[in-house]
Amino acid sequence: MPTIPSILSGSLPPAAGPFSVGYLTLTHAPLANQGFVLSSPTIDTRKPSNKVVYGSHNAPPFQRGEGEEGATHGEWKGWEQGHVPALGLRRVEYSVYYPCETPKGWFGRDAAPGGVGWLPRFMNDSSWLRAAFPVLKVLGGRLTIPVYPLAKPLETVQLPPTTTPGSPGSTTTPPLVIFSHGLAGTHLTYSHVCSALASRGYVVLSISHQDGSGPVASIPPSGGGSCGLWAERGGVVRQRKQDGAVEGRDGKGKGVGKVLRGADEVIKGDESTTGGNFKLSYLRYNELDWSPDPQPDVMTLRSLQLDIRVHELYATYRSFHTLATHGASTLPSGLTITAAGTTMVSSEATEWLDKHFGGGKVDTASVDLVGHSFGGGTLLYALEREVPEGEEKLPVRKAVALDPWVDPLPMPAPIKSEKDKPDVPIFVINSPRFTLWSTHFNRLKRLIKQSHGTLVTLLGAGHETFSDFPFLWQPRAAYTLLTTVDELVYAFLRGEVRSYDKVRGKAVDGGVVRTTTVDKAGKETGKQEMVGEWGDVVVHELGRE
C-alpha cells in the first residue's frame, strides 16, 4: 500500500493483477462515413479570451461564400470568418492498456516500468489554471503511470476459471473493455482502473473524448485545414437541433441532426490560414456562439456532447475491431501510435499494430463497457438510444457505471425497437454523495430497476475516488477504496459479485437509504451521512450478472 503521495513519489501505484501492463495511444481519422461536425455552436477565435487558447491562426476550415447571409435552421450557408465548429467527430483517439510480457533488464531481471507521463495540460478551465500550469508541471510533471510503453502484448492469457455462464474463463485471447472518462478527465486520468483490468488479462481502450469535455484535444489538419481529416473519409456537416441532441431523433440524424452538407459539398478552406493542430479546449456553453439561436442553458451543450460521445464509443470499437480482424492497413489516414516520447506513423505503425494486435489476437466479438461520471452516463445512454446511423449494434456483454451522472440523459428514455435494445447486465457503484443526491438517485434507481441491474454505494468514496486524482494527496485511503472498486468491477465482469466478500450476505435495501446526522461519538452534526463503516459496500439492488 503506498504511503507517499504520488505527486512526491513521482509514480502512481502499480496494478495488483498477475500480468504486467503495456501501453500505447492510437489515433487516426474517422472510418468511412463516421466523421461529421455540427453547424452550431462555433468558437469565435477572434475574441480576445479565445485568442489566448486557440490563437488567431486558427481560421475556419469552411467559410461562407461572398455575399451570403447568416445561417438559419432552414438554410445553412456556412460559418463566419474566424469561427470554428465546436463539436463533431473529427478524430479517433484512445489509449490501449494491455497485458504484456515483462521486459528484461540487467542480468535478466525484470525491468522496472518505463512509465508514461500522467499530467494533463489544462488550457481553458480557467485563467488561474492556465497560470498555475508551470507550477503544476514542476510538482507533477515527472508523475508517471507505471506501465511498459509499447511492450510486447501477451499472445495468450489464462484467466481464472469461473462457473458463471457467459463469463470469461480460461482463454487464449484477451477480452475487450472500452472506458469512457468523465468531465475534465482524460484517457490518462483513470489509469489505475484501466491498468487494474489490463493486469488481470483484459485489453482496455480508454477513449480520448474530442467533445470539449476534457482539458484539451488536438485535432490535426489534413489537406485543407483543421477539420480536413474527417472530410477525407466522407465527413459531413449536420444541423444542430435547437433544443439539443435529445430532440434530434428524426430517423435521419439519429441524435445529431440531419445532413446539411454532404461530403462532396464540403468546401475546404485555405490551409495557409489554418495553421497547425487545432487545440480544442474545455468548452463552456456561455463562451460559444450559438447563432442564429439565443444562448441556451448548459444542458443543451451536455446533451450534444453526450451524442458526440456515443459516436466516439462506436468509432473506438469499430477502429479496434477493424485492426484486430482486418489489419491496421485498413484503418484511415493519419494512423499514429505514441508512447513515452516514441512515435510511429503510417507503415511503421501499421507493421507494429498488425504484428501485435492483428490476426484475432484480441477477442473483439464482444465488449464490456466501463465509465465514470459523464462517461458512466455515456455508456448508459448508449445502451438506451438507437444505434447511430451507419453503425451496427455494439456487441456489449456487460456495462459498469462508476458514480454515473445521468442528468444529461433524455427523460424519458427514447423508445426503440427490440432489435436495437441490448440485453445487457448493468452494475453501478455510487459514492455516498451521489446516493444522497435524492432526485438524481431516484432517477438512477428507476433506470437500474428497469434493467434488472445491480446498484451499490461504496462508503467513504468521493466522486473523484474512481479516478487517479486522490493518489496525489491521499495515497493510503485512495488505494484502499480504489482496490475495492477494482475488485468489484472484476467480480462483476466475471459474474461473481454475489460471492465478493463485501457483498456476500448483505441485505438489499431496495434503494431505501439509511442515514444519520449523528457522528460515532453520538454528537449531532446536522450533516446527513449514510449509515455504515468507512469502506463498506451498501447494496441497493442486486440483479443480473
C-alpha positions in Angstrom: 0.0 0.0 0.0 1.5 3.4 -1.0 2.2 5.8 1.8 3.9 8.7 -0.1 1.6 10.9 -2.2 2.2 10.2 -5.9 2.9 13.9 -6.6 6.0 13.5 -4.4 7.0 9.9 -5.2 6.8 10.6 -9.0 4.7 7.5 -9.8 1.2 6.2 -9.4 0.9 2.8 -7.6 1.2 -0.3 -9.8 -1.8 -2.5 -10.6 -2.2 -5.6 -8.5 -3.1 -8.2 -11.1 -0.7 -11.1 -12.2 0.2 -9.5 -15.6 2.5 -6.6 -16.4 0.7 -3.8 -18.3 1.7 -2.4 -21.7 0.6 1.0 -23.1 0.2 3.0 -26.3 -2.1 5.7 -27.7 -3.6 5.2 -31.1 -5.0 8.0 -33.4 -6.4 8.2 -36.9 -9.1 9.8 -39.0 -12.7 8.5 -38.5 -13.6 5.5 -40.6 -15.7 5.9 -43.7 -18.9 7.8 -43.1 -18.3 8.3 -39.4 -16.9 11.9 -39.5 -19.1 14.9 -39.0 -19.2 18.4 -37.5 -22.3 20.2 -36.2 -23.3 23.5 -37.8 -23.6 25.1 -34.4 -22.2 26.0 -31.8 -19.0 27.6 -33.0 -15.9 29.0 -31.4 -15.1 32.6 -32.3 -11.3 32.6 -32.4 -11.3 36.4 -32.9 -12.4 37.0 -29.3 -9.5 38.2 -27.1 -10.2 35.5 -24.5 -10.2 32.8 -27.1 -7.0 34.1 -28.8 -5.1 33.1 -25.7 -6.3 29.5 -26.1 -6.8 29.0 -29.8 -4.6 31.5 -31.4 -5.7 33.8 -34.3 -4.1 31.5 -36.9 -7.0 29.0 -36.4 -9.3 30.4 -39.1 -12.3 28.3 -40.1 -11.8 25.3 -42.4 -15.0 26.1 -44.2 -16.2 29.7 -44.8 -19.3 31.4 -46.2 -19.2 32.4 -49.8 -19.1 36.1 -50.7 -22.5 37.9 -50.3 -24.1 35.0 -48.3 -26.1 36.0 -45.3 -26.3 34.4 -41.8 -27.2 30.8 -41.3 -30.7 29.7 -40.4 -32.2 26.4 -39.5 -33.9 26.3 -42.8 -31.0 27.3 -45.0 -27.5 26.8 -43.7 -24.8 28.7 -45.6 -21.6 28.1 -43.7 -19.5 29.6 -40.9 -18.4 33.2 -40.4 -14.7 34.1 -40.8 -12.8 33.2 -37.6 -15.5 30.7 -36.4 -14.6 27.0 -35.9 -17.2 24.3 -35.3 -17.0 23.3 -31.7 -18.5 19.8 -31.8 -18.1 16.8 -34.1 -16.3 13.5 -34.7 -13.1 14.6 -36.4 -10.6 12.3 -34.9 -10.5 8.8 -33.3 -8.1 8.6 -30.3 -7.7 6.1 -27.5 -5.1 4.7 -25.2 -4.6 0.9 -25.1 -3.8 -0.7 -21.7 -2.9 -4.4 -22.3 -1.3 -7.4 -20.6 2.3 -7.7 -21.8 5.5 -9.6 -21.4 7.7 -8.0 -18.8 10.8 -6.6 -20.5 14.1 -7.8 -19.1 16.8 -5.5 -17.6 20.3 -6.1 -16.1 21.3 -9.7 -15.5 18.0 -11.0 -17.0 15.9 -9.5 -14.2 12.5 -7.9 -14.8 12.9 -4.3 -15.8 11.0 -1.6 -13.9 8.1 0.0 -15.8 9.4 2.8 -18.0 6.1 4.7 -17.4 4.3 7.4 -19.4 3.6 10.9 -18.3 0.3 11.5 -16.5 -0.2 15.2 -16.1 -2.8 16.7 -18.5 -2.4 20.1 -20.0 -5.2 22.4 -18.7 -5.9 25.1 -21.2 -9.2 26.7 -20.8 -10.7 25.6 -17.5 -9.9 29.0 -16.0 -7.3 31.7 -16.2 -5.8 30.7 -12.9 -5.3 27.1 -14.0 -3.5 28.2 -17.1 -1.3 30.5 -14.9 -0.7 27.7 -12.5 0.3 25.1 -15.1 4.0 25.8 -14.9 3.9 25.2 -11.1 1.8 22.1 -11.5 4.3 20.9 -14.1 7.2 21.3 -11.7 5.3 19.4 -9.0 3.6 16.8 -11.1 5.3 16.9 -14.5 7.5 13.9 -13.6 4.5 11.9 -12.4 4.3 8.7 -14.4 1.9 5.8 -14.9 3.8 2.5 -14.1 3.3 0.8 -17.4 5.6 -0.6 -20.1 5.3 1.7 -23.2 5.0 -0.3 -26.4 5.9 -3.6 -24.7 5.1 -6.9 -26.5 1.5 -8.0 -25.7 1.0 -11.4 -24.3 -0.2 -13.8 -27.0 -2.2 -15.8 -24.6 -3.7 -15.0 -21.2 -5.0 -17.5 -18.7 -7.9 -16.2 -16.7 -9.0 -18.0 -13.5 -11.9 -20.4 -14.2 -15.4 -19.3 -13.3 -18.6 -21.3 -13.1 -20.8 -18.4 -14.3 -22.2 -18.9 -17.8 -21.0 -16.4 -20.4 -18.1 -15.0 -18.2 -14.5 -15.3 -19.4 -12.7 -18.3 -18.0 -9.5 -19.9 -19.3 -9.0 -18.3 -22.7 -6.3 -17.8 -25.3 -7.2 -14.3 -26.3 -7.8 -11.3 -24.0 -11.3 -9.9 -23.8 -12.0 -6.3 -24.7 -13.1 -3.4 -22.5 -13.8 0.2 -23.5 -13.5 3.0 -20.9 -15.2 6.5 -21.1 -13.8 9.3 -18.9 -15.8 12.0 -17.1 -15.9 15.7 -17.4 -12.5 17.4 -17.2 -10.9 13.9 -17.3 -8.6 12.4 -20.0 -7.7 9.0 -21.3 -4.9 9.0 -18.7 -6.6 10.2 -15.5 -8.2 6.8 -14.9 -5.1 4.8 -15.5 -5.4 2.8 -12.3 -8.8 1.4 -13.1 -7.7 0.7 -16.7 -4.4 -0.8 -15.6 -6.1 -3.0 -13.0 -8.2 -4.6 -15.6 -5.2 -5.0 -18.0 -3.2 -6.6 -15.2 -5.9 -9.2 -15.0 -5.9 -10.1 -18.7 -8.2 -7.5 -20.4 -7.3 -5.2 -23.2 -8.7 -1.8 -22.3 -9.4 1.0 -24.7 -9.6 4.4 -22.9 -11.3 6.9 -25.1 -9.8 10.4 -25.5 -13.1 12.2 -26.0 -12.9 15.0 -28.5 -16.2 16.7 -27.4 -14.7 19.5 -25.4 -15.4 17.7 -22.1 -11.7 17.3 -21.4 -8.8 19.7 -20.7 -7.6 19.7 -24.3 -8.0 17.7 -27.5 -5.7 18.1 -30.6 -7.4 18.0 -34.0 -4.7 17.8 -36.7 -5.0 19.5 -40.1 -5.1 17.4 -43.3 -5.2 18.8 -46.8 -7.4 21.8 -46.2 -7.5 22.9 -42.6 -8.2 21.9 -39.0 -11.2 19.7 -39.9 -9.9 18.3 -43.2 -9.2 14.9 -41.7 -12.8 13.9 -41.3 -13.8 15.4 -44.7 -11.4 12.9 -46.4 -13.4 10.0 -45.2 -17.0 11.0 -46.0 -17.3 13.6 -43.3 -20.5 15.8 -43.4 -22.0 18.9 -41.8 -25.0 18.1 -39.6 -27.6 20.5 -38.3 -27.8 21.1 -34.6 -31.3 20.8 -33.2 -32.5 23.9 -31.4 -33.3 22.1 -28.2 -30.1 20.0 -28.2 -29.4 16.5 -29.2 -32.2 15.0 -27.2 -34.7 16.3 -29.8 -32.7 15.2 -32.8 -34.0 11.7 -33.3 -35.8 12.1 -36.6 -34.7 8.9 -38.1 -32.2 10.8 -40.3 -29.6 12.1 -37.9 -30.1 9.6 -35.1 -29.5 12.3 -32.5 -27.0 14.6 -34.2 -29.4 16.1 -36.7 -29.9 15.8 -40.5 -27.2 16.3 -43.0 -26.9 19.9 -44.2 -23.9 19.5 -46.5 -22.6 16.1 -47.8 -19.0 15.1 -48.1 -18.9 16.1 -51.8 -20.3 19.5 -50.9 -17.9 20.4 -48.1 -15.8 23.4 -49.1 -12.3 23.3 -47.7 -10.6 26.5 -46.6 -7.1 27.7 -47.4 -4.6 25.6 -45.5 -2.3 28.6 -45.2 -4.8 30.3 -42.9 -5.5 27.3 -40.7 -2.0 26.8 -39.3 -1.1 23.7 -37.3 -3.1 21.5 -35.0 -6.3 22.9 -33.7 -6.3 22.6 -29.9 -9.9 22.1 -28.7 -10.1 23.2 -25.1 -12.7 22.5 -22.4 -15.9 24.1 -23.6 -18.2 26.3 -21.7 -21.7 26.9 -23.1 -21.7 30.6 -22.4 -18.4 31.1 -24.3 -19.7 29.6 -27.5 -21.5 31.2 -30.4 -24.9 29.6 -30.8 -26.1 31.8 -33.7 -28.6 32.2 -35.1 -30.3 31.0 -31.9 -30.2 32.6 -28.5 -27.7 31.2 -25.9 -29.2 28.0 -24.4 -28.5 26.5 -20.9 -25.6 24.2 -20.1 -27.7 21.1 -20.5 -28.1 21.8 -24.2 -24.3 21.6 -24.6 -24.1 18.5 -22.4 -26.8 16.7 -24.5 -24.9 17.5 -27.7 -21.7 16.2 -26.1 -23.4 13.1 -25.0 -24.3 12.3 -28.6 -20.8 13.0 -29.7 -19.5 10.6 -27.0 -21.8 7.8 -28.2 -20.5 8.2 -31.7 -16.9 8.1 -30.3 -17.8 4.9 -28.4 -18.9 3.2 -31.6 -15.9 4.7 -33.5 -13.4 3.3 -30.9 -14.9 -0.2 -31.0 -15.1 -0.2 -34.8 -11.4 1.0 -35.0 -10.0 -1.7 -32.8 -12.3 -4.4 -34.2 -11.1 -3.4 -37.7 -7.5 -3.5 -36.6 -7.9 -6.9 -34.9 -9.8 -8.6 -37.7 -8.7 -6.9 -40.9 -5.4 -5.4 -40.1 -4.1 -1.9 -39.5 -3.7 -1.2 -43.2 -7.5 -0.9 -43.4 -7.5 2.0 -40.9 -7.8 5.5 -42.3 -5.2 8.2 -42.9 -3.3 9.8 -40.0 -2.6 6.5 -38.3 -0.2 7.2 -35.4 0.8 5.3 -32.3 2.6 7.1 -29.5 4.0 6.2 -26.0 6.5 7.9 -23.7 8.1 10.1 -26.4 8.1 7.3 -29.1 6.0 8.0 -32.2 5.3 5.6 -35.1 3.3 6.7 -38.2 2.0 5.2 -41.4 3.7 2.0 -42.4 5.8 1.7 -39.2 2.6 2.0 -37.1 0.8 -0.5 -39.4 3.5 -3.1 -39.1 3.7 -2.8 -35.3 0.0 -3.0 -34.8 -0.5 -5.9 -37.2 2.3 -7.9 -35.5 1.0 -7.4 -32.0 -2.8 -7.0 -32.3 -3.8 -8.2 -35.7 -5.0 -11.6 -36.7 -7.5 -12.1 -34.0 -5.1 -11.7 -31.1 -7.8 -9.9 -29.1 -11.4 -11.1 -28.7 -13.5 -8.3 -30.2 -16.6 -10.5 -30.7 -17.9 -8.9 -27.5 -17.0 -5.9 -25.4 -17.5 -4.7 -21.8 -18.1 -1.0 -21.1 -16.9 0.9 -18.1 -17.2 4.7 -17.5 -17.1 7.3 -14.7 -19.4 10.3 -14.1 -20.3 11.7 -17.6 -18.6 8.6 -19.0 -20.9 6.4 -16.9 -23.9 8.3 -18.3 -22.4 8.0 -21.8 -22.5 4.2 -21.7 -25.9 4.1 -20.0 -27.2 6.4 -22.8 -25.5 4.3 -25.5 -27.5 1.2 -24.2 -30.8 3.2 -24.3 -30.6 5.1 -27.5 -30.9 4.0 -31.2 -27.8 2.7 -33.0 -26.2 5.7 -34.8 -26.8 5.9 -38.5 -24.4 3.8 -40.5 -23.2 1.7 -37.5 -24.0 -1.8 -36.3 -25.2 -2.6 -32.8 -22.3 -2.9 -30.3 -21.8 -6.4 -29.1 -21.9 -5.3 -25.4 -21.7 -8.1 -22.9 -21.7 -6.1 -19.6 -21.6 -2.4 -18.5 -20.2 -0.8 -15.4 -21.0 2.8 -14.5 -18.9 4.4 -11.7 -20.8 7.2 -10.0 -22.7 7.9 -13.3 -24.0 11.4 -13.9 -27.4 10.8 -15.5 -28.8 14.4 -15.6 -27.9 14.9 -19.3 -29.7 11.7 -20.3 -33.1 12.4 -22.1 -36.1 11.6 -19.9 -38.0 9.5 -20.6 -35.5 7.3 -22.4 -36.1 7.3 -26.2 -38.3 4.5 -27.5 -36.5 1.9 -29.6 -37.3 -1.3 -31.4 -36.5 -4.6 -29.8 -33.7 -5.3 -32.3 -31.9 -2.2 -31.1 -32.4 -2.9 -27.4 -29.3 -4.7 -25.9 -30.0 -7.2 -23.1 -27.0 -6.1 -21.0 -26.4 -6.6 -17.3 -25.6 -3.2 -15.7 -23.6 -2.6 -12.5 -23.4 0.8 -10.8 -21.0 1.8 -8.0 -22.1 5.1 -6.4 -20.4 7.4 -4.0 -22.4 8.5 -0.9 -22.7 12.0 -2.3 -24.4 10.8 -5.4 -26.6 8.4 -3.4 -27.7 11.2 -1.1 -28.5 13.4 -4.1 -32.1 12.3 -3.9 -33.5 13.5 -7.2 -30.5 12.1 -9.1 -30.5 8.8 -7.1 -34.2 8.3 -7.7 -33.8 8.6 -11.4 -30.8 6.3 -11.4 -32.7 3.8 -9.2 -35.6 3.6 -11.7 -33.1 3.1 -14.6 -31.4 0.2 -12.7 -34.6 -1.4 -11.6 -36.0 -1.4 -15.2 -32.8 -3.0 -16.5 -32.7 -5.5 -13.6 -29.2 -4.2 -12.8 -27.1 -4.0 -9.7 -26.6 -0.8 -7.6 -24.3 -0.4 -4.7 -22.7 2.5 -2.7 -19.1 2.5 -1.5 -19.0 4.3 1.8 -16.1 6.7 2.2 -15.8 7.3 -1.6 -15.9 10.7 -3.2 -16.9 11.4 -6.8 -13.2 11.7 -7.6 -12.3 8.4 -5.9 -12.8 6.5 -9.1 -10.0 8.4 -10.8 -6.3 8.7 -10.2 -6.5 12.2 -8.6 -6.8 11.1 -4.9 -3.4 9.3 -5.2 -1.8 12.7 -5.5 -2.6 13.6 -1.9 -4.3 10.7 0.0 -2.5 7.5 -1.2 -3.5 5.1 1.6 -7.2 6.0 1.6 -7.3 6.2 -2.2 -5.6 2.8 -2.6 -7.9 1.1 -0.2 -11.1 2.5 -1.8 -9.9 2.1 -5.4 -8.8 -1.5 -4.7 -12.4 -2.2 -3.6 -13.6 -0.6 -6.8 -11.2 -2.7 -8.9 -12.3 -5.9 -7.2 -16.0 -5.1 -7.6 -15.6 -4.3 -11.3 -13.6 -7.5 -11.9 -16.1 -9.6 -9.9 -19.0 -8.3 -11.9 -17.3 -8.9 -15.2 -16.7 -12.5 -14.1 -20.2 -12.9 -12.7 -19.1 -13.1 -9.1 -20.4 -10.0 -7.3 -22.7 -12.1 -5.0 -19.7 -14.0 -3.7 -17.5 -11.0 -3.3 -16.7 -10.7 0.5 -18.1 -7.1 0.9 -21.3 -8.1 -0.8 -21.9 -11.7 0.2 -24.7 -12.0 2.7 -25.6 -8.3 2.7 -29.2 -7.2 2.9 -30.6 -5.5 -0.2 -32.3 -2.2 0.8 -34.2 -1.6 -2.4 -32.9 1.9 -2.6 -34.3 2.9 0.8 -31.1 4.6 2.1 -30.4 4.6 5.9 -29.0 7.9 7.0 -28.0 9.7 10.2 -26.9 13.1 11.4 -25.1 11.8 14.5 -21.4 11.0 14.4 -19.8 8.0 16.1 -19.3 9.9 19.3 -23.1 10.5 19.5 -22.8 14.2 18.6 -25.4 15.8 16.4 -23.6 17.2 13.3 -26.5 18.4 11.2 -24.9 16.8 8.2 -26.7 13.8 6.6 -24.5 10.7 6.3 -25.1 7.2 5.2 -25.2 4.6 8.0 -22.2 2.2 7.9 -18.5 1.9 8.3 -15.9 3.5 6.0 -15.1 1.2 3.1 -18.3 -0.8 3.5 -20.5 -1.6 0.4 -24.2 -0.9 0.8 -26.3 -3.0 -1.6 -29.4 -1.2 -3.0 -30.3 -3.6 -5.9 -28.8 -7.0 -6.8 -29.7 -8.0 -10.3 -28.3 -9.8 -13.3 -24.6 -10.5 -13.7 
